[in-house]
């Protein structure tokens, strides 16, 4: 359940209240019965598990801080265990 933050207009206290999303916001202060206002506050949460950018798609780094290179797996059906490196395309001249 979410935690909501409120401020009392009567006594000036800031307090938090755990309630369901479907519940109506509080209207009275539990300390002095004064009028309360629901505040917008920061929330912090951590997305756990797989399927999130941080865990599955983020930049993978090795221990020494360099980016890991992915190793291509050979196709056992092709019989070709080694592959020749591809040649880079020639650079085109820059026109100024």
PyMOL commands that set and color helices and strands:
alter all, ss='L'
color gray80, all
select helices_A, chain A and resi 53-57
alter helices_A, ss='H'
color red, helices_A
select strands_A, chain A and resi 3-8+14-18+36-39
alter strands_A, ss='S'
color yellow, strands_A
deselect
rebuild
show_as cartoon
